[in-house]
Every structure is written in structure tokens, then in C-alpha cells.
Amino acid sequence: MNEIKKVAIYCRVSTEEQASEGYSIDAQLDTLRQYAKLYGWDVSDEYIDEGISGKSIKGRPAMQRLVSDIEKNKFQAVLVWKISRLSRNMLDTLVLLDKFEEYNVKFISYSENFDTGSPIGRLVLQLMASIAEMERNTLSENVKLGMKQRALQGEWNGGIVFGYDSIEKELIINQKESNVIQLIFDQYAKGKGLKAIANYVNKQGYRTKKDRYFSINGIATILDNPIYNGKISWLKVENWDTKRRKGKNPNPILVEGKHEAIISDELWNIVQTRRKSKSFKQRQSNEPFLLSSILRCPDCGQGMVPSITTYTRKDGTKRKHRYYVCSDFHNKGSSACRANSIKAYNAESTTIEKIQELINNKEEFALKINSLNNNSVNSTKEIQSELKNVDIRIIELKELQDKYFEAYEQNLFPVDILQERLKDVSEEKSTLEQRKNELSTKLSSIDTKVIQPDLLHVLLRKFTETYERSSRNKQKQLLQLLIESISIFQPKDKTRVVDTIELDFDFTEVNISKTFALIHLLYLETDEEGVILPQTTVSNDKLPPYLEQFLPLFMVRFPPNNPKPTINLLQQNQPHNLMWKRHL
């Protein structure tokens, strides 16, 4: 192991831990700073995840930034207050430990008093990580057991449910909302469909508890929820973290609740009989809708979804027309948004034509990519400037804190005045440290690596060649992997047309990102549904030749996650995104 000169401090606290055990961020930081000072280590940076659970390292921005800086060799050790601050998940802890070892970085825990610079330290770390995970699992099981027991007794386990107010874990009928519940059940019992009901209640001005429009799924959830019939259900879904809605429990708990019912047994049974008799399969089209979700509504920005309209000719034959419509309109009705329909064939053909035009003009394509390169490099300056000012102010506040402590020791000011001033300084410093964390995360996500236009052109050329000879299902896969979003526009007194097409490339996560999925799909042998055939699976030991040609692009996020506007591929000198825009 290298001699430790610089260390990184990592702190994490969940809301529950701070409330129950006092693991405040400030307390952790002060302790670890003093510890580093004691050993003569310089603190390279501080990484703070506040109000975040330790169950998984996913969704922890400061941890992601820490891992990124480990790979940049910014320090020789990571210092934490306690191993559980790193992660309460054994697998995550071992993955992080391997990362530390790979880059010759020590891991030091203040409370457990060990480091990973020795085999004994590593063994102790693994044991402590196992204990931390066991504690989390035990706590989780105890909580689940308690909630199950409450459910068996007909008691509500808490949470928001429309139609009721939850007061000290007891459900009390909300009269205004219960009228809406009654209306929904009555309408369905009379034969109204889910979309018609959603549209009706939205037009009447009713909204959910979060003041949002009712959707088709929301109406269905209400109709299927036995809580409105005075029942308590529990464990309807198992292993939610991994299986989500697919983990349906065939034998959930269903008991009489202690709360008052809104819907009578008679009405409940009528509705459930109709629910079970209905077929919920959507009408299928022989032609897949290639641009589902990536086509965006011009009014609300939501994804657009398929819609099929059937016309009957004079001779009695029927003809189907394919459209894309706003998903909010489709799910929530005209109160939420307009249909903004666009003919599917027109949108799909325009999209592929414009991608082809983009790669046909190689010189202009190169100019646009080089413009992106320049803007990407320049975009860091503003963030770096603010980060510098934040660092300066944090240092000033630390010095001010020291002066106040010195004044306290010398009895220069009344205690209540000093406490008030220290509180103000501490609050400002905490806010600035959070801002520093945000800026550092944003700065680390900005990609300044030069993008080679020729390689990107090769990829797009391969895309169009493969697209032309692919089945409709595979064409849909290809477009969904290449395109970030498509917006539409309606010229005056004309039909809607495609307005902009935004492409997105991400080479930062090998074999994980959409771009790598696209490359595999383009170069590997697949069936007509786009599924990679067994004989052409990729080895993890060595990159296949078709991936090696794109090595110079690896670790490039294109368009980069820079806080800049988009670039118009048909105009010059505009930062920053790869986009086609129609002629005005």
C-alpha cells in the first residue's frame, strides 16, 4: 500500500438514523476531520449522502462521485465514521472493497479502528460488513412481522390512500374524497369504461391526493382495492425490490378491517364480477409502432402511445389507421391534455429519412461533432468558478467557527449570542457543503473527451444498413436504442409533422448502456425479433472485434450531461446536443 498523504472522507446518514440515533452529518464530519488531522493527512474531498438509506449504493450521488475519484487516484485512503456508513449490504461492501484494492486505496473505519492495509484488516472488514447486513435484515424482518400482525388484526399499516385520512395509523373517511370513490364505483357498475370514468372525474375537477389527474391505471387500482369494502389486504406482492408488480402473491392476507367501508358489499360484488369478466388485452396491430414513448407530446412533453382507428368503407369493408396520441390524453382524458395525434406512417418514415440525410452529408456531420467537442470542453468553466467560490467561503466559515470557539473559551461574549452565531455559521456551512457536493457531481458527469466523428459515422452507417433489412420488430428495437426523443409540430392549417429528432450515445458503461446494446444488435447475428442467437454470445474476457473499433469512444457520454442548450444539426454555432430539426 502507498503511504497515506491524502484521504477522502465519506459520510452518510438516513433520515431515520439521524432522528433515532443522532448520526448527524456534522458530527461525523467533525470527528473524521480531527482524526485525519491527528495523523497528518490532508483531506482531498468530502463526500456526503444525506437522508439516504444504506441498503444499496445505487442512487447515492456522493458515493458514485467517490468511486469515480478513486479511479482518478485523487487520494490514498477512504475514511468513514463507521463501516455501516459505507453500506449495509454485504455484496456492495465487497464490491467497493475490490475497487479500493484495485486502485491501491486503503479503507479506514474510525469507530471500528481498523484499515484494509493488512490481511487482518480486510478479514475484520468482511466480518463487520456481514454483521451490518445481518442487523439490517433482522430489523427488516422484525418490521415485516409487526406489520403482518397488524394486518391480521384488521389494522392499517399506514400510508396514503384516496378516500381516507390516515390519523395515527387509523383510517378515517374523508367525506369529499369518499364521494369520488362512490362515483367511480357507480359509474363502473353502470357499464362505463376505465378511460371514460377517468375523463369524467377529471372534467368534474376532481384530483388525486397529490393534486394530479386520475389515470386509467389509477381508476383500475381504486376498483380493485378491497380497502373500500372495509377489508385489509397485505402481502399482495412479494419481493417488491426485485420483482416489482410481477411478484404477485397467490395467497395474500385479506381480513375484515377496523375501518369504516365506503363501498357496500352489493356494489363491490357487482364491480368485481364485471372486472373479472372483462378482457384487458389491448387491440394488437400487425405492424409494431416503432416510435412508442420516444415520440413526445408537443403540449405536455409526455411520451406518445399507439392508437388504432377503424373506418368502415361504403362497401362494408374495414380499414385500420395507425396514429400516435399523447399518453396523458389516452390515460386521463381531455382534461389532462389534447390527443395531438400524428399519423404513424408519416412520423416513422420521416424519422428514418432524416437519419439517412444526416449521415449522407459527412462533412457537415463532422462539423457538428467538432462543435460539440468544443462546447463540451468550455462548459466546465462556470461550474469550476462557482466551486472555487464555494470552497473559499467554506474555509472562511471554518475560520469564523474557530474564532467563535476561541471567544467562548475566553468569555468574550454571552453564551446565548455565541450559540446563535455558531448556529448561523453551521447552517450556512452545511448548505454550502451540500452545494459543493452537487457541483462536484455535476462536474464529474461532464465529459470532455474528444469524440471522433468518423467512428460515430461508422456506427450510424451500420445502423441504416441493418435497419433496411430488418423485421419491423427489430427496427423498433434499433430506433428505441438510438433515439432519445422526437418532438412534433403542427404548422398552421396543416397536419402535424416531426419537428426534432434527438439522438443519444452513451459509451460510459460497457455492455450496460443503450448504446452498447445497439452495437451488439447491429453486429451480432440475431433472429427476426432482434434476439441474439446463442452461438454468437459475447465473451466477457475479451472485447470482440466489432467493439474494439469503438475503443476511442469508450467512457464518452454523447451528448454529454452538460447544462447547455441543444445543437441544431441544420444550423451552425449552437451548443450542444445531436439533433435534427426540420426547416422552418
N, C-alpha and C positions, 0 to 999 in steps of 0.2 A: 504494500500500500504506500502511496505517496505521503510525504509529510503534509499535515494539515496546515494550510495558511488561510484559506477562505472557506467559510461554511455557509450553507443555506438554512434558514430557519423556516420550518413548516408548521403552521398552526391550523387546527380545525376544531369547530365546536358546533354541535347541533343545537337547535332551539331548546329541545327538551333537556339536554345535558346542562346547558347554561342555567336553566331555570332550577333544576333539581340538585345539581352537584357543584355549581359555581365554577365551571371550567371556562371562565371568560377568556376572550382573545387577549385582552390587555394583560391579564395575569400570566398567561403562557408566554407572551412576547417579553415581558419584563424579566421573567425568570430565565428564559433562554438567552437573552442579550447579556445578562450578568454572567451566565455560565460561559458563554463564548469569550467575554472579556477576561474572565478568570484565567482561561487557558491561552490568551493572547491571539485568538482567532479573529480575523476580520469577517464581518457579516456581509457576504456578497449581495444577498437579497432576502426579502421576507415574503413568504407565500401564504396567503390567508384564505381559507374557505370558511366563511361564517354562516351559521344557520343551515349547514349541510350534513346529512347523515353519513356515517362511516361504513354503511352496508356495502357500498361499491364505489370504486374510484371513478366510475362513469359520471358525467355531469358535474365534475369538480374542476372548475377552470384553473384554479391556482395549482392543483396537482398536475394538470395537463401541462401547464407552463413550467413547473418544476422538472418534469420528465424531459421536456424539450431542452431546458437549460443544462440538464445532466449531459445530454448528447453534445452540447457545445463546450463542455469542460470548463464551466464557469466557476466551479468550486470543487473541493476535495472531500467534503462531508456534508451530510444532511442531518440537521439537529432537530429533534422533536421533544416535546414535553413528556409524552408517553406513547408507547407503541400503538395503542388504540387510536391515537390521533392520525396515524398513517392510514390504517384501515382496520375494520373489524372482520374483514373477510380473509381467511387464510390463503386462498388462492391468489387474491390480489396482492397480499403482502409478499408472497413468494415471487410473484411476477416482478414486483418493484425491487425486491432484493436482488434478483437476477440482473435487473437493469443497473443497479448500483455496482454490482460486481463487474459487469461487462465494461463499465467505464471507470473502474478503479475508484469508486466513490464510497467512503465509509458511511454507515448509518449509525447514529448515536442517539440513544434514548436517555434523557435526563433523569426521569423518575426511576427507571429500572437499572440505571447505572451500568450499562454495557455498550459495546460497539461491535461492529462486524469486521473489525480488523483482524480478528483471530477466529479459529475454528470454534472455540468455546462460545465466543460472542454470537456467532452465526447459529449455533445449536440453541442457545438461550433464546435468541430472537424467534426461531421457529416454534419453540415451546410456548413462548409468550403469545405469539400470534394465534396458536391453536387455542390457548385459554381465552383470548379475547373473542375469538369466533364462537367458542362454546358458551361464553357469557351472553353473547348476542342471541344465539339460537335458543338458549334456555329462557331468556327474557321474552323472546318472541313466542315460544311455546306456552309460557305462562299467561301471556296476554291473550293468545288464541283460546286457551282453555277457559279463561274467565269470561270471554265474550260468548263462547259457545254455551256456557252455563246460563248466562243472562238470556240468550235467545231461547233456550229450552224452557225458561220460566216465563216466556212471553214478553220479555223486556226489550226495549230498543237499545241498540248499541251505539247510538249517536250518529251524527251526520245530517246532511241537508236532504230533505225530501219535500217536494212540492205538495202543498195541501195541508201541511202540518208545520208547526213551530216546535223545535226541539228545546225544551226547557229542563235543564238538569237531567238530560238523557230520558226525558219523558216526552211523548208525542202529544201535543195539544193541537186540536183542529184550528187551522187558520180559515176563518169563515169565508173571506174573499177568495182565497185560492181553492178552497173546497168546492165552491160553486163552479169553478172552471173544471175541476175533476169530474163533477157530476155532469156537466155539459158534454165533456169528451166521451164519457161512457154512454150517455143518452144518444148522442149523435151516431156512435158506432153501432149501438143496438138497433138503430133505425135504418142501418144499411149504408151509412156514409163510409167512404174510404179514408185511409190514413192521410193522404195528401189533402183531400177536401176538408177534413177536420182541422189539420194544421193551418190551412189557408183561412178557414173561417175564424178560428180563435185569434189568429194574428190580426185579421182585419177588424175584429172587435176590440183590439187594443190590449189584449191580454199578453203578458210576458212571463218568462220563467223567473225563478228566484234571482237569477243573475241578470235580469232585465234583458234577456235575449229572446229572439223569436223562437216559437215552438217549431220543431222539425218533425219529419216523418218518423225518424227513429225515436225522438222524444215522445211522440204520441204513442208509439208501439210499446215503449218502456212503461208508460203510465198504465196502459191497458193490461199489461202482463204482470203488474206489481201487486201481489196479494196484500200488501200493507193497507191498501184502500178498502179491502174487505175485512179488515180487522185482524189480519194474520201477521205473524212474524216469520220471515224466511231467513235462513242463514246457510252459508256454505253452498250457494248456488253455483259458484265457480271455485275450482281447486287450482292451486299453484298459479295464481294470477301473474306473478312476476315473470314466469317463463311461458305459460300457455295462453295468457290473456283470456279472451272470450271463448277460445277453443277448449278450455279445460272445464267443461260443464260437468257438474256433479249429478249423477243419475239419482242420487238419494239425498237431496238437501233437507235441512230441517224446516218443517212447516208446522207451526203451532198457533193456537189462539193467543193473540196479543192482549196486553193490558190496556191498549189504547182504544179509542172510540173509532168505529168504522165510518167511512164516508159513503161507501157503496154497499147497497143491500145484497144479501145472498142471491136473490132472484135476478137482479140486474147483472151481478158478477157472473153468474152461471150462463146467462144469455150471451154475454160478451165472450166468455171463454169458449163456448160452443162454436161461435162464429170464427173466433181466432183459429181454432184447431181445424176447422173445415176449409179455411182459405188456403189457396196455393200462393206462396210468396215468391215463386220464381219469376224473375223479370223476363220480359219478352226478349228473345235472343235474335240477333241478326246473323245471317250467314257471313257477313263482312264485318270483321272486327273494327271498332272505332280506334283509329291509330293515335289520336291526339287527346284521349281522355285525360283529364286532370292537368296536363301541361298547357292546354288552351285556357286562357284566363278571361273572366268576365270583364268588360270594359267599365262597368259601374262599381262593382264591389270587390273585384280582384280575386274572387273565389275561382276554383277550377270549374271547367265546364264538363258536363256529362252527356252521355248519349241520349238521344230521343228519337223514336221512330213514329212517323205519322203515316197512316194508311189511307189512301184515297181510292174511292170506287169509281171506275170509269163508267161511261154510259152503257157499255156492253156488259156490265156486271163484273168484269174482272177487277182485281185489286192490285194496287201498286204501292210499294213502301218507299218513303222518302226518309233519308238519314240526316239528322241535324245534331248539332251540339247546342245545349242550352245551359244557362247558369245553374250551378248546383244548388245555390240558395233558393232560387225560384223553384227548382224541381223538388227540393225537400221541404221548403217552408211556405211556398206560395208567393203570390204577387205582392204581399205586404213587405216581404224581405228584399226582393229585387225583381227586375224585369227578366224576361226569358232571354233576350239578346241572342236569339238563335242565329246560327250560321250554317249553311249547307256543308255537310261533312265532306263531300267530294271536293268542293271548291277549296276548303281550308287545307285538306290533305295534299292536293295536287300543288297548290301554291307553295306550301312548305318545302316539299322536295325540290321543286323548281328553283327556289331561291338558294337552297343549299348547293345545288349544282352550279348556279351562277356564281356563287361565292368562290368556289374552287377553280372555276374556269378562268378567272382573272387572277393569275398567280402573282403578278407584280403588285396589284392593289392589295391583295391578301397579305403580302409581306410587309407593305407599308403600315397596314393596320396593326399587325402583330408587333412591329418595331415601335409603333406609337404606344402600345400597351406596355412594352418593356420600359420605355422612358418614364411613363406616368407611374408605374409601379415603384421605381427607384425613388422618385421625388415625393411620393405620398407619405413617406415616413417622417419627414422633417417636422411637420406640425405636431405630430404625436410626441416626437422626441423633445421638442421645445417645451411642451406642457409637462412632460415627465420630469424634465430638468427643474422647472419651476416648482413642481410638487415636492421634489427631493430637497430643494433649498428651504422650502417652508417647513418641512418636517424637521429638518436639522434645527431651524430657528425655534420651533416649538419644544424640541427636546432640551435646548439650552435654556429656554424660558422655564420649563419644568424644574430643571436643576436649580435655577435662581430662586424659584418659589420654595423649594425644599430647604435651600440654604437659609432663606429668610425665616422659614418656620423654625429651624433649629436655633436661630439667633433671636427669636421672639420679636421680629421687627414689625410684624403685622398681626392684627387679631386673627384667631384661628378661623372664624367663620368667613372672613374676607379671603383668606388664602385658600380655603376649601372651594369657595365659589370660583376663584380664578383658575385653580387647578382643574376643576370640573370642565370649565370652558375650553381650556387648552387640550385636555384629554379628548373631549368630543371632537374638536377640530382636527386633532391629530388622527383620530380613528377614521374620520371621514376622508382625510387625505390619503391614509394608507389604503383604504378601500379603493379610492380613485387610482392610486398608483398600481394596484393590482389589476384593475380594469384596463388601464393604459398599457401595462406590460403585456397583458394577454392579447390585446388588440395588436400591439407592435409585433409580437411573436407570430401572429397569424398572417402578417403581411409578407407576401412572397416577392423578394427582389431578384430571384434567379431569372436569368435571361431565357426567354422562350425562343426556340429555334423554329422559324416559320416553315422551313422545309419539312420538318418532322410532323408538324401539325397538318400540313398539306397532304402528306402521305396518308395520314390517318383518315382524313376526310375523303380523299380519293378512294381509299379502300371501302369506306362507308357507302359511298354512292354505287360502287361496283357490286358490292354484296347486296345492297338494298334492291337493286333492279332484278336480281334473280331469286329473291327470297319469297317465301309464302307470306300471306297477309299477317299471320300471327307473328312471324319472325320480324317482319317490317315494323310492327308495333313495338316489339321489344327494342329494336335498334333505335327508333325515334325517341322512345322514353329514356334511353340511356344517354343519348346525345344532347337532347334539348332540355333546357331549364324551364323555359316558359314561352308562350306565344300569346300576344295580345291582338285584339281585333278592333276594327274601327268601322263606323258607318258614315260614308260620305253623304252629303245632303241629297235626299230623294233617290238614294241608291241602296243596293243590298250591302250587307256587312262583308268586309274583306279582312284578310290577315294584315295586321299593321306592323308588328315587330316579331322577330324570331331570335331568341337569346340562347346561345349555345354555352355549355358549361363543361370544362375539363378539369379533372382532379387527379393528379398523379402522386398525391401525397401518401396514400395508403395502398400499398401493393396488394393486389388480389382482393381488396375490400371495396374500394370506391366504385362508383358507377362507371368511371372511365375504364378501369381495368376489366370490369365485366363486359364492357363494349368491345374492348380489344380481343378478349377471349372469344366472344361471339363472332367477331369478324374473321378471325384467323383459324379457329378450330373447326373441325368437322362437326356439324350438328344435324339433327333431324329437322323436318319442316316446321316443327313447333319451336325451334330455337334451343332445344335441349342438347347439351354437349354429350356426344356419344362416349361410352365407356372406354373405348380403345384410344381415345385422344386426351385422357386426363393429364393434367399438368403436374409435374414433379415439384415438390417444394424445395428440393436440394439445389436445383439449378434453373435459372431462367431459360425458357425456351427461346429459340432464335427470334421469333416474331415479337417477343417482349424486349429482347436485348437491343433491337434497333431504336427503341424509345428510351433507353437508359438516360440520355441527356435531359429528358423531361421529368425524370423521377424527382419527387419531392417538390413539384411545381403545382400550385393551385392556380388554375387559369379559367375564368378570370379570378385574380387574387381577391382576398377578402379585404379590400381597401375601402375606406369611406369616401369613395369618389363616384361621380355620376357615370352613366353608361356611354360607350362609344358607338357612334352610328357608322356602320360599315360603308355607307354611301356618302359620307361627308368627312372632311379632314379636320385634324387638330381638336378632337374631342376626346377627353378621357372618359370611359376606361374599360368597357365590357364588350365582349364579342357578340355583335348583334346585327341582324339585317333589319332595315326599316324601309317601308315602301316609299316610293316617290310621292310627294305631295302635289 
